[in-house]
Amino acid sequence: MPNFVYLNNKYVNFKDAKIHIEDRGFQFSDSVYEVIKVLNNKIIDLDFHIRRLKYSTKELNFNIRINKNLLTEIFISIVKKNKLSNGIIYLQITRGLQSREHAYKKNLKPNIIIYTAKKKFNLPNKNYKGYKAITYPDIRWGRPDIKTTSLLANILAATEASKKGAYETIFFKGKKITEAAHSNVWIIKNHKIITHPANREILKGVTRTVLINVIKTQGLKLIEKEFSLNELFKSDEVFITSSGSLVTPITQVDKTKINKGKIGSITKALALTFYKSIT
Ligand SMILES: Cc1ncc(COP(=O)(O)O)c(C=O)c1O
C-alpha cells in the first residue's frame, strides 16, 4: 500500500483519498488514465505519456489543460514521498462531479488522482520469463485508442486468462488480431517483426512507440500491418509490450506452443536493447 496519494492539489494518506459518489468516473467510467513505469528511481518515457494523456482528454473534451511541468513535479514528488524505486505511477483524471445524467455539462472540474505501486518487472536477465496467453473476442467499445477506464471488456478477458492460468489475453476481431487486454501484441515470422498499425482499433502503447525506435536503430525489419489469428499461431516468436510488462515473451497461445515453448532469441535481444535504452 502506498503512503501518499495526490488528490486534487493535496497529498493525502492512502486511506483518506476519497471521491464523491457522483463523480462521473465512478458512475460512468467517464475518465482517463496513464500508467508510467519507474525503474531504478527513474520515471520512464514521461513525454510520451503526457502526449497521450493530452490526446485522451482532448478526444473526450475534458475541461482541462494538461500542464506538463506541474505533472512532472507531482510525479517526482510522489515517487520520493512513497520511496518508490521500481514500480508504476498511476494517474487518473475524471471529467468531474455532476448530478447523475448521461450528457455531461461543459464546465465541470476534473478530479485528479495520482499514486504509486511497487512492481517486479520481467527483466531480460537469467529470470526472464515467457508466458501463456489465450485468445478472446475483442468486444471493446469503438475507441480503444483513447486510454479510458472503461475497461469492462478487458476485465472479462483478463479474468478468463487468469482462470486458465494465462498471463494475457490476445484480442481477435473477426479473423484479425488487434492487441491484448493490457498490452500491444507483436509476432515475428522469418525475421520480420509485425504489429497492428496504430489506428483507432488499438491503444498506441508508449512501450510500442519506444520499441519501434529501438527496432529501427537495430536495422531489423518492422512491418506495421494487420495479421490474422492463423499467422499468430504460426509465428516464430510472439511477444507483448506495455509499461507494466515491458517486452514479455509469449511462449504459448491457447494450446499452441510458440517456438517450442521457449523464449525466442530476437525477443530476448530486443528486450535487452529496449531495457538498456530506457534505463
Ligand atoms: C489495451 C492496451 N494496449 C496497449 C497497452 C500498452 O500501452 P503502454 O505501452 O503505454 O503501457 C496497454 C497498457 O496498459 C493497454 O491497456
The ligand as a Gaussian input file, in Angstrom:
#p B3LYP/6-31G(d) Opt

LIG

0 1
 C       -5.202000      -2.254000     -24.184000
 C       -3.779000      -1.844000     -24.019000
 N       -2.969000      -1.842000     -25.102000
 C       -1.666000      -1.481000     -25.009000
 C       -1.111000      -1.116000     -23.797000
 C        0.344000      -0.737000     -23.725000
 O        0.498000       0.632000     -23.509000
 P        1.805000       1.221000     -22.807000
 O        2.971000       0.634000     -23.522000
 O        1.678000       2.683000     -22.986000
 O        1.734000       0.799000     -21.374000
 C       -1.913000      -1.086000     -22.644000
 C       -1.356000      -0.669000     -21.367000
 O       -1.992000      -0.640000     -20.358000
 C       -3.279000      -1.453000     -22.760000
 O       -4.093000      -1.438000     -21.696000

